[in-house]
Amino acid sequence: MNHSGIYYPKNSLKARHCVEGNRLTYEFCAKHNVPFRHCGKLVVAADAHEVEELSALKKRGEDNGVEGLRLIDAAEIRKREPHIRGTAALVVPSTGIVSAEELVHAYARVASNQGANMVTRAEVVSLTPSGKNIRVGLRIGDEEDSQDETIEARCVINAAGLYADEVAAMLGNHSWKIYPVRGNIAKFGGRVRR
């Protein structure tokens, strides 16, 4: 629920999907008992020359229908987050955090209940158009104990993350390339002491 719609051009597909998807994700989580916290976020201007950019970000978000955006000063930042230093910040109340693992499991349960078949521990090795369908070549299992299988699908959604460019290339789309960078994700337990 991190993408609220403040970064994208007005009326763009990304902006519309972020605003609507944000709302729908909260609804889905509540309906399917997925842990989440509607905590908002601060976009912080480290110094005075970044404040103008925050104002532009606020305007863009408002143009996209993001509600509740407001600018706060350094004193209010410290009240809200004492370990953050900045000149000003944009409060984005619609953002939150969610248990990503439990969200994915809930999506899988809903899809299975509606007739979708889940194939796990599988690598897509080929995609071939076949009439109105797409023939998907899979390698299922571990490297030393795998088997190849082919399934046909009416629709294929490329959600391969860092490998999405390679999957797209299997159908002839070589128009973009992903250059991965290293990131860190940390999971904390307990409460933060203030």
HUFEN-V58412 format. One record per backbone hydrogen bond with DSSP energy under -1.0 kcal/mol. NH is the residue of the N-H (numbers start at 1). CO is the residue of the C=O. E is the energy in kcal/mol with one decimal. If there is no record, write none. Layout:
nh->NH co->CO e->E
nh->NH co->CO e->E
This chain:
nh->12 co->9 e->-1.9
nh->16 co->12 e->-2.4
nh->17 co->13 e->-2.7
nh->18 co->14 e->-2.6
nh->19 co->15 e->-2.2
nh->20 co->16 e->-2.2
nh->21 co->17 e->-3.0
nh->22 co->18 e->-2.4
nh->23 co->19 e->-1.5
nh->24 co->20 e->-2.6
nh->25 co->21 e->-2.5
nh->26 co->22 e->-1.8
nh->27 co->23 e->-2.0
nh->28 co->24 e->-2.8
nh->29 co->25 e->-2.7
nh->30 co->26 e->-2.3
nh->31 co->27 e->-2.5
nh->32 co->28 e->-2.3
nh->34 co->29 e->-2.4
nh->37 co->97 e->-2.7
nh->39 co->37 e->-1.6
nh->40 co->95 e->-2.8
nh->41 co->92 e->-1.2
nh->43 co->90 e->-2.2
nh->45 co->88 e->-3.1
nh->50 co->47 e->-1.7
nh->51 co->48 e->-1.3
nh->54 co->50 e->-1.6
nh->55 co->51 e->-2.0
nh->56 co->52 e->-2.0
nh->57 co->53 e->-2.4
nh->58 co->54 e->-2.6
nh->59 co->55 e->-2.3
nh->60 co->56 e->-2.5
nh->61 co->57 e->-2.6
nh->62 co->58 e->-2.6
nh->63 co->59 e->-2.6
nh->64 co->60 e->-1.4
nh->65 co->62 e->-1.3
nh->66 co->61 e->-2.7
nh->70 co->91 e->-1.3
nh->72 co->89 e->-2.6
nh->77 co->73 e->-2.0
nh->78 co->74 e->-2.3
nh->79 co->75 e->-1.9
nh->80 co->76 e->-2.0
nh->81 co->77 e->-3.7
nh->84 co->81 e->-2.0
nh->87 co->45 e->-2.8
nh->89 co->72 e->-2.0
nh->90 co->43 e->-2.6
nh->91 co->70 e->-3.4
nh->92 co->41 e->-2.8
nh->95 co->92 e->-1.2
nh->97 co->37 e->-2.3
nh->99 co->35 e->-2.3
nh->100 co->98 e->-1.3
nh->103 co->99 e->-2.4
nh->104 co->100 e->-2.4
nh->105 co->101 e->-2.1
nh->106 co->102 e->-2.2
nh->107 co->103 e->-2.5
nh->108 co->104 e->-2.3
nh->109 co->105 e->-2.3
nh->110 co->106 e->-2.5
nh->111 co->107 e->-2.6
nh->112 co->108 e->-2.8
nh->113 co->109 e->-2.5
nh->115 co->112 e->-1.8
nh->116 co->111 e->-2.6
nh->123 co->139 e->-2.4
nh->125 co->137 e->-3.1
nh->126 co->137 e->-1.3
nh->128 co->135 e->-2.4
nh->130 co->133 e->-2.8
nh->133 co->130 e->-2.0
nh->134 co->153 e->-2.5
nh->135 co->128 e->-3.6
nh->136 co->151 e->-3.5
nh->137 co->126 e->-2.8
nh->138 co->149 e->-3.4
nh->139 co->123 e->-2.3
nh->140 co->147 e->-3.2
nh->141 co->121 e->-3.2
nh->147 co->140 e->-2.3
nh->149 co->138 e->-2.3
nh->151 co->136 e->-2.2
nh->153 co->134 e->-2.2
nh->159 co->157 e->-1.1
nh->163 co->160 e->-2.3
nh->164 co->161 e->-2.1
nh->167 co->163 e->-2.2
nh->168 co->164 e->-2.5
nh->169 co->165 e->-2.0
nh->171 co->168 e->-1.6
nh->172 co->169 e->-1.9
nh->173 co->168 e->-2.0
nh->174 co->172 e->-1.0
